[in-house]
Amino acid sequence: MAIAAAPTRTSTQDTRAFDALVAEHRPGLVRYATRLMGGDVAAAEDVAQETLLRAWRHLDRLTEQQGSVRGWLTRVAHNVAMDQHRARRSRPTEIAWTQFDEERAASLDDPAREVEDRVLVTELLAHVSPIHRSTLAEVYLSDQTAAAAAARLGVPVGTVKSRVFHALRTMRTQGGAALAA
């Protein structure tokens, strides 16, 4: 069974119509997409390009007799921008490596660094209560979700989240002062 290929547009008339559409609507489309993308011009260019690609695919329908071309383009641009926002939210944020990260990554297999880290964590854990310590151990050392840690500890999920928050805050404030001394 053969799969029919998508029709391709190669006619000079279609190319001219598309060129006219791009010349007329692209600048306004990029400005609109820039607002949608919070001022990110590169992301706006991507939105405009994807919108114009979709316009090329539907060129036969894009006539003023069938409705506003500008309205169709702005609706498609809006949908593309929202899809990009959703995709960005569903993925972790990418961040650049700092000099600290490079040094840390280079020393991951360093046994002396491992000992330093254990001593530091032990000192920091001394600043939290036993209940908070056991909660941290469940969440971080046993790699449990808050729900799984709550089930193992016999407390509500909110209590686990609260204990983790307060323990980490205590470790940051009290631990930082103790280490500086």
ABEGO torsion letter per residue (X at the ends): XBBBBBBBBABAAAAAAAAAAAAAAAAAAAAAAAAAAGGBAAAAAAAAAAAAAAAAAAAAABBAAAEBAAAAAAAAAAAAAAAAAAAAAABBBBBBBBAAAAAAAAAAABAAAAAAAAAAAAAAAAABBAAAAAAAAAAAAAGBBAAAAAAAAGBBAAAAAAAAAAAAAAAAAAAAAAAAX
